[in-house]
Amino acid sequence: MIPHETTDRLAANGHAAVNGVVRRVAAPKHRDRPRVNADPYAELLANIQRPVGPAGQLPQVVGVTSCTRREGVSTVAANLALTAAQSLGKNVLLVDARVSRPTLHQHLASPRSPGLSEYLAGAADLADCLFQCDLECLTLLPAGNVGNVSDHAEATSVTPLLEAIRADFWLVVIDLPPVDELGDCWLLAGHLDGTVLVLAAERVAAHTARRAAERLLRAGVRLLGAVFNGVR
């Protein structure tokens, strides 16, 4: 069980914890805790829950990535998962696939391992890698501590993992590395129902965003859309 005892630390980093739910908000100007507006994430959730592909199925396993580092991908992924779990009351899994630079376990006060890399390496069962959050419908699969995902994804196919999480969770949100560092997650990204591209407003040039989108599409990754983060 992931505890509530993260409020002060998260708020100090521009987050607020509300009923055990981590929300990304503007850094407070005063000591008073700011009110959290979840509407953008509810809108994002509604936008990605649209039929895709020839079969017209709703995306169930969704990745979140960016062009480069520090564009707020983990914040968007966490809030999307938290909003879905809280508003819909259905089982949601949040996966930290940023094995080299994981952060979700810190934000949610969870152990880093065992996690995704241990499971893919065959060092742990999936059940041992899942951590229940205080919000009953939300579960975290942390990154783990065993090397890069690609070191084990070829030897241990991601197919059994995806089959297992599809069976147990209504929505799976995967926090992916940025496109220019996605080398250890390309195999995983190619098996997702779709991916959201996060763009730091006023920082990422149009040609950089276009190049990232084209690279994803060439790799067979279905783009569900883009999120402009940090819009004022």
N, C-alpha and C positions, 0 to 999 in steps of 0.2 A: 504494500500500500504506500503510495506516495503522499507524504504529509502536506499540511497547509503551511508549514513553517518556512515560507519563502517570501512572504509579503514585503518585508523591509528591504531585503536584498534586491528583489525584482524591481520594486519601485525606484530604488536608487539607480537602476540601470535603464530607466525609462519604461518600465513595465508596471503593471498593477495586478495584484492577485485579488480576484473577486470570487468569493465562495469556492476557493480552491482552484480557480481558473485563471491561467496566465493570459493577460491581455497586453498588447502593445499600444502604448499611448504616448503622447508627447511628454517629454520630461517636465515634471511639474515646476512651476516658477516659485511656488510657496511650499510650505511643509504639508499643507492640506493635500490629501490624496485626491487626484482628479477623478471625475466620472468617466466611465469607459463607454465608448460608442462602438457597439459591435455591428452596426448596420453595414459597413463596407464588407465585412466578412460574411454576413448573411446574404448579401447581394452576390458575392463571389460564389458562395455555395449554390445559390439558385442558378447562377450562370453555368456552372460546370455540370449541374445535374440535368443535362439535356441529352437526348439520344444521339449516339455517335456510331459510325461504322455502318456497314451494309445491313447488319441485324437490327440496328436502331436501339441498342441497349444503352442503359445509363452507365456512365463511367463508375466503376467501383474501386479501382486501384489507380490513384492519381499521384503523379510526381510534381514537385515544385522545384524549379531551378532558376538560375540567373545567368547573365553574361559573364560576370566577374564576381569577386568576393565583395562582401559587405554591402549587399543590396537588400538585405532584410528577408532572405529566403526562409530562414528558420522561424522568424517572427510570423510570416505569412502562413507557413505550413502549420505551425502550432495553433494559431488563431482559427484557421480553417477547420482543423480537427476538433478543437474545443467548441467552436460554435455549432458544428454538426452534432456533437455529442450532447450538448446542452439543450439545443433547440428542438432536436428531433427525437431524443431519447432512444436512439439506436446505437448498437455497438460500433465504436469507431476505433481504429488502430492508427497510431502515429509512429512512423518508422524513421529513425535517424540513420540515413545511409551516408552521412558525411564522416566516414570512419577516421579520416586523418585529422579532422577538426570538428568533432561533435560538440554540440552545445545543449541539446534538448534535455539531456539527463541533469544538467545543472539548473536549467530553468524550472524543471519539474521535481527537483530534489530527489532524483532517482539514481540508483547505481548505474554506472556506465557499462558494466558487464555482469553476467554474460549477456551477449546481445547478438546483433545481426552477424558480425564476423565470426563469432564462435559457432553459431548455427551453421553457416556456410562451410566452415572448416570441419564440421562434424564433431566439434568438441562439446556441444551442448544440445539438448533437445529444445525444440521451439517453446514448449510450455515453460521451461526454466528461464527463458529469455524475455518473457512478457511480464510487465509490471503494471498492476492495476493502479490507476490514479484515484484520488479522492472523489472525483466526479465519476460516478458509478459506471457510466457507459464508455469511458475513455481508458484505453490501454496504450502503454508505451513499449515499443521494441527499440531499446537503445543501440548505439553503434557497436559496442563491444571493444575489445582491446587487441584483436588478432589481425594485424597487418591490414592489407587492402582487400576490398571485396573481390576484385578481379583475381587475386591470388587463389581464391577458393571457388569462385563462381563457375569456372570451367570444369573443375573436378566434381563439384557438387552443384548440380543444376539448380537454378532458381525456381524451376517449375514446381517442385514439391512445396516450396515455401509459398508461392503464389496460390497454389491450390488450397493449401491449409488456411491461409488468411482470408481467401475469398469465401470459404465455407463458414467461417466464424464471425466475420465482420461485415457490416452493411457498407462501410466506407473505410478505405485505407488511404492515408495521406503519407507520402514518402518525401522526406527532406533530402534532396539531392545536392551534390556539389555543383558549383557553377559549370557552365558548358566547357569553359577552357580548362577545367580540371576534372572532367567527367570520366577520365580514362578508366577509373576503377568501378564505374557504375554504368557503362554503356550497355552491357548485357542486360542488366536489370531494367534500365530505362526503356529498352526496346520491347519489354514484355508488359508494359503498363497500358492501361486503357487510354491514358492521355496525360499530358504534362502542361503545367502552367508556367509561363516564363515571367519572372519578376524583373522589373526594370526600375532602377533608381532614377526617379524623376530629376531632370536638370543635371544629371551626371553622366548618363550613358548616351553616347552619340547614336544617331539613327542608323548609321552604317554598322556600328557594333551590334546593335540589336538585330538588324537584318541578317548579319552574318551568323549570329548565334541561332536564330530561327531556322535559317537555311541548313545549318549543320545538323540540327535536330531532325529536320525533315528528311535529310539525306540518310540519316541513320535509322529511318523507319519509325521515328517517335511522332505520335499524333499530338499536335498542339491544340489545346483547348482554348487558349487565349493568353493574354498578357495582363499583368497587374502593374500599374505605375505606383511605386512605393515612395512615400515622402512628398506627395503633392501638397502644396500649400494653398 
